[in-house]
Amino acid sequence: MTGDMGDSIAFRASREAARSMMGDVGALRCLLHVVDARLRARGAAGVATHLHLDIAEAIVDAHIEELAEPGLTAGRLAQLRTDPRCLVVVAALHYVTTTHCPAAVNGVEDLAVLHWATDVARCQLPVS
């Protein structure tokens, strides 16, 4: 991916998939399980990729914890479902675990997507 990471058709599809997962604790946990099974378990990713996976997973874990809070108001749930920074991270994790991602062939792609998404989530890049 060159330029804006969110411009590719495949990433846009992952962003749509992420939108459907944002308020669903089960779907988010499933995504994290798939990350473990496809990326971590096979040991194909390098140290830098694992670092960005750790950051991305921590962001999603925190999102899950907020969704599971007792007494969560409808207003707060609506905010969580549309959080643009978390959405980018969920989309990136979805992207690097799907078969259309060239990351399965070279780790550069998944590192670039994960690095971009974690930078967006840490407010170092604008949400596009």
CORJOZI-V387808 format. One record per run of one state. SS is the DSSP state (alpha for helix, beta for strand, coil for the rest). FROM is the first residue (numbers start at 1). TO is the last residue. If there is no record, write none. Layout:
ss:SS from:FROM to:TO
ss:SS from:FROM to:TO
This chain:
ss:coil from:1 to:4
ss:alpha from:5 to:7
ss:coil from:8 to:8
ss:alpha from:9 to:21
ss:coil from:22 to:24
ss:alpha from:25 to:40
ss:coil from:41 to:46
ss:alpha from:47 to:67
ss:coil from:68 to:73
ss:alpha from:74 to:81
ss:coil from:82 to:83
ss:alpha from:84 to:97
ss:coil from:98 to:101
ss:alpha from:102 to:104
ss:coil from:105 to:106
ss:alpha from:107 to:121
ss:coil from:122 to:128
